[in-house]
């Protein structure tokens, strides 16, 4: 099948590459000529494990290419995926679908034969109907179906999620559209991936509902961590007890800096607006509470850092931040709690040094006023306190004995609760973790904290 993917960002590039891997001929479309040039050379504009190799392979074979020409995509493809960004509007509570409708308009103006447009961007309910009306107005004599097929990609796992999704949801209005979806995803369906065929409204709500539920879980466990801190209880052991209940599960139940990134915060805000618009104020109230808890994480982290400095003023402190990306596995720093923390500490007068295995460059582009260390050891030199903010495995596997002589004070604040504190304390580090007693022992092997996946900032 010949496929176009319109929009070549965090969603479009992994999706286009996955479509080529599934055997389709693919053209990606983007309005940025420089980005298109790099992509045609097999160079990925984003960090995603496995993506550079697969992208280079399929661009070299000719199965995948990129263009700025919508007319070329309209002529070439039978199926057109819309994968453009839908950021929050100026009101901060609803999606700005301007780019989505502009892309659909540009495509529709060149369509001259039957085709299917498949939306993947995250949108408010009702978008499929509006988009259908638009393309029918622009190309009234062309048989065009519009389907909504929301993405559920998690940054740092985008290619894997594209090739091995846990489900595919398709909002369709007729059997012909369902047939197209089954053909496009045939290799995945043959491998056992479940397909849920719904009406468009259900498909549009599905992504927001999934992220809203995850946001609720993350905010819940962070509120529990605050209660544990007040009661001198251990939030990680409590979380390990919760996850043994099959009704609750593990995802999202790790106390930390809260959620961030380019998707989850905006999706929760927009879903709140959808709930209000649909006349369900109770859901809106629940989601606002989750957002308030999440927004308080940075202030809670600052309190713990002040405590860890044991009297040394923040304005005089040398503070190292391990992590800048909003989650491990990506170089994306949009709405990153780690980077927000670094900026707030610098604004308070601290000398802040940041080290991230992948995101130093993207962080420096946004905040050049901060210092950046290129390696773990250099980041530790002269620090009064080291703050683990993004749970990269490189930090989890660091050698506390080797690092001990490097900081001014061997003090570690582990905000995502990602480390076993015992080996660090054995190596004479002072370790602070939110929601855990200062002398917390490692939890028993049957319920150790690291059994809880780090999804605190997913996707």
N, C-alpha and C positions, 0 to 999 in steps of 0.2 A: 504494500500500500504506500502511496505517496502522501507525505505528511508535511505540514508547515507548523512551526512553533513560533509564535509572535511574542517577542519579549525575551531578551537573553540576559537575564539576571540570575538571582539565587534560585528561582524556580525554573526558568526557561532553559538554561544551559544543562542542568542535570536531566530535565525531562527530554530535551532534544537528543541528548546522548543516549539515554535509555531507549528512546524510540528507535534509534539506529541499531542499538544492540539487540533489540527484539526483531530486527530484520526489515524494518521499513526504510524507504528512501526519504531523507529528511532535509528540509531547508529551514534554517533559523532566520528570523527577521528581527532586526533591531535598527533604531534610528541613529545610533552612534557609529559612524564609519570607523573610528579607531578601534572600538570594541569588536566590530565585525572583522576587521583586518587581523587582529590578534587571534580571534576564534578560528578563522580560516587557516591560520598557521598551526592550529592545534594547541593554542595557549589559553588556558582557563583564566578568566578574570576573578575567580573566587577560589578559596581554599576549601576543597571537599575531598576526603580520602577516596582514592581510586579514580577520581574524575579526570585529572590530566592525562593519565595513560589511555583511558578509553576514548576520550575526546580526540587525542592525537591519532589513535588507531583508526577511528571512523572518518576523520577528515582526510587522512592520508589515503584511505581506500576509495574516497569519493561518495560514500554512502551518506555523509553528513557534510553540508556546506552552509554558509551564512551569507546574508545579503541585506542591503538596506531597501531593496526594491519590493514593494507590496505587489506590484503587477506580476513580478516573477513568481511570487508565492501563489498568487491567485491562478496563474496559468498552470503551475506545476502540480499543486496538491489537490487531493480529493477531500482531505480532512485538515482543518485548520484549528490548532490549539491556541487559545488566548491565554498567555502566561505573563501579562504585564503586571506591574506593581499597582496595588491599590492602597496607598498610604491613607492616614487619617486626613480628613478635610480640615479647613481652617478652624472649625468649631471644636476640634479635638475629640469628637465623639462619633462621627460618621465617616464612612469610606469616601474618599475622593476617587470616583470612577471616571474622571476625565480622560486619563490615559487609556483606560479600557475601551471607552466608547470612541475615542479618537482612532485607536488601532482598528476597531471593528469597522468604522466608517471608511478608513483608508483601504482596508481589505475589500469591503463590499463594493466599493466604487469600481473595482477591477474584476469582479466575479461575473462570469458569463455562462457557467455550466453548473449542474447540480453539485452540491457539496454539503458538508456538515461542519459547523463551527462548534467547537467544544471549549467551553469556558473552564479554566482551572483557577483563576484568581479568586481570592476570598472577597465575597460581596455580601451586600444586604439582600434579604428576601425580596423578590420581585424583579431582580435584575435581569433574569432570563427573559421575562415577558417584555421588558423595556428594550432589551437588545434585539429581540426578535422583531419588534415593531420598527426599530431603526433600520435593520438590514433589509426588511421587506419594503421600506420606503425608498431606500437607495437603489435596490436591485429588485423591482417589483416583478420582473418577468423571469427571475431565476429561482429554481427550487432550492431553498436553503433551509436546513434544519439547524436549530440551536439547542445544544445539550449542555447541562451543567455537571461537571465532573471535578469536584473540589479536590485540591491537593492536600495531603497530610504529611508533607516532608518535614523532617527535623534536621535543622542545620547541623552539619558535622556527620550526618548520615543520609544526605539527600540522594546520592546515587543509589545506595543500598535500598532506601525506601522506595525509589522509583522502580527498581528491578525486582524487589521482593516486598511489595506492599502488604499490609495486614488486611486491607480490604479496598475495593474499588466501588465508589458510589456514582451512579449516573442518574441524573434527573432528566427524564425524556417525556415527550408528549405523544409519541407514536412508535409502532413496532419497527419501522424503518430505522429510526434513530438508535433504538436498542441494538439492532443488527449491526450497525456501524461500530458501536462501542464494543460489541463482542468480537468483531473482526480486528479492531485496533489492538485490543488487549488479549487476543487469542492465546499467545504463548503463556501469559500469566494465568489465565483462566484454566488452561490445560494443566498447569502446575499446581492447581488447587486453590488459587487466590479467590476468595469469595467476592461475588459481584452482587451488589444491592441495587436493584433497579427501582427508582422512586419517581415521583413527580418532581418538577424543578424546584418548587419551594422547599421541599424536604431536603433536597441536595444542597441548596443554598444555605440552609440553617445548620447543616451537619458539621461543617468546619468550625463555625463559631461556637456551637454547642460543645464540641470536643475540647476546644481551647478554654472555654469558660469553665468546664468541669475540672480541667487540669489546674487552672488558676485557683479555683476554690480549694483543691487539695493542697497546693503549695502554700497558700495563705493560711489554711487551717493548721498545718504542721508548724509554720512559723509562729502563729499565735500560741500554739501549745508550747513551743520552745520558750516564749516569753513567760508563760505560766511556770514552766519548769525552772527557769532562772530565778523567779521570785520564790519558789518553794524549795530551792536547792535540790531539785530532782534532775534526772538525766533524760533529756529529750531523745537522744539517740536510742537508748534502751527502750524507752516508751514507744518510739516509732517501730523498733524491731518487734515489739509485742503486738502492735496494731497490724503489721503486714501479715501475720500468721492467720488473720481472719480473711478468708477467701473473698468475702464481700468487699474488702477494702483494697487489697493489692498493694504493690510496692511503688508504682510509678508516682513521683511527685512527693513522696513522704520523706524528704531529707531536709531538715532545717538548714537555712542558709541565707543568702543575700536576696532571695526572691527571684521572680522571673523577669526576663528582659528580652532583648532581641527585636527584630523587625516585625514579628507576627503576633506573639501572645499579648503584649500590652494593648496593641491597637484592636485586636480581635475581641478582647474582653470589653473594651470601651464601646465598640460598635455593636456588640451583642447586647450590651446593656441598653443602648438606644433602641435596638430592635424590640427588646422586651417592652420598653415603654410605649413604642409606637403600636405594638400589637395588643396593648392593654393588659400587660402582666406586670404591674408595678412591684409585686413581691420578689420576682426574679431580679428586677433591676436593683432593688435594695440589697439583696444578697450579694450581687456582683460588686456593687459599690463598696460593701464591707470588705470583700476580698481585695479590692484595689487599694483601699485605705491601709490594710495590713501590709500589703506589698510595698506601698510607698513609704512606710515607716521603717523598712529594713535598713536603709542607709543610716538613718539616725541611730538605730539600735547598734549598728556596727561601729559607728563613731564613739558611742558610749563605751563599748567594750575596748576599743583601741585606747581611749583616754585612761581607762582603768588599767590596761596592760602597761602603760607608760609609767605607772606608779609615781605620779607627782611631776614628772617632766612635762612642761607645757607643750602642747601640740605645735605651737608656732616656732619652737626651737628644735623640734624632733626631725630626725632623718628616718623616713618611713619608706620601706620597700613594699610595693604591691606586686604580688605574684598573680598575674592574669590581667588581661585587658578585654579579651573577647567576652561576649555575654554568656558563653558556655564553651566547654572544651570541644575540640574537633572542628572549629571554624575560625576564620579571621574576622568575623563580623562583630563590629563594636556598636551597632545601633542599639540604643537604649540599654547599654551594658551597665549593670549594677557595679561591676568592678571599676570601670572607667569613671563612672559617676562618683564613686567613693574617692578615687585618686584625685579628681578635680576638686572635690569639697575639702579634702585634706590640704591640698595646695592653696586653696583660697583662704584656709585658716592659718596659713603661714608655714606649714610644714614643708620640708624639702622632700619631695616625693620622687622616688625612682620606680619605674615600671618595667617588669619583664614578663613577656608572653611568648611562648614558643612559636606562635604564628601571627599574632595580631599587633606586633610592635609598629609595623608600617602603617596599617590602617588607623591605629590609635594616634600615632604621631601626626597623621594628616588632619585629624580632628582637633588634637590638643598638643600642638608643638611646644607649648610652654612647659610640659612635663619632661623629666629626664627619662631616658630609656636605656636599659642594660641589655646587651646582646646575648648574655649567657647567665646561667643560674648563679655561678660563683661571683661574678662581677656585681650582680644585683644585691648580694649580701654584704659587701664591704662597707663597714661603717654604719650599718643600720642600727637604730635604736629599737626598732621593732619590725618584724617581717609579717606581712598580712597576706595570707593565702585567700584570694578572692575568686579565682576561677579554677575549677577542679581538674586541671590537666594531669594526666598520669605522671608526667615528668616531675611534678612537685610531690606527688604521692610517693614516688620511688626515690626521692632524694635521700642522700646519706646524711643523717643529722650529725654524726660524729665528724665527718669531713667538713661540714659547714659551720660547726660550732665556733671555731676561732675567728670567723670572718666578720660578724656583726659586732658593734660596740656592746650590745646586750643580746644574749641568745634568747630572745622572746619571740614566740610565734603565735599569731592570732589566726586560727583556722576557721574562717567564716562559713565555708560550705560543709563543715564537719566531715571532711574527706580523709583525714589522717587518723591512724591509730596513734594516740598520744603517748603510749607506753615507751616505744623506742626513743622518741624525742626526749621524754623526761629522763629516761635512763642515760641519755647522752647529755644531761644537764641543761636542757632547754626548759624554759617556762612556757607552757602551752595553755592557751585560752580558746575555748570553743563555745559558741552561743548555745544556751540552753543546757549546758553540762556543768556539773560541779567541778571545781578546780582540781580535785584529786580523783576525778573519775577514772576508774580502772577500765581496762579493755573489757568489753562485754563478752559473755561466754561464746565459744565457737558456734553454738547452735543459733545464736541471734546476734552476730557481730554487726556493727554499724555498716561496714562496707558491703554487706549483703543487700543494702538498699541502694538501687541505682541512682546516679546523680542526674535527675531530670528536673532539677529545681529551676532551670532556665530554659526548658524546652518549649517548643521546638526550636 
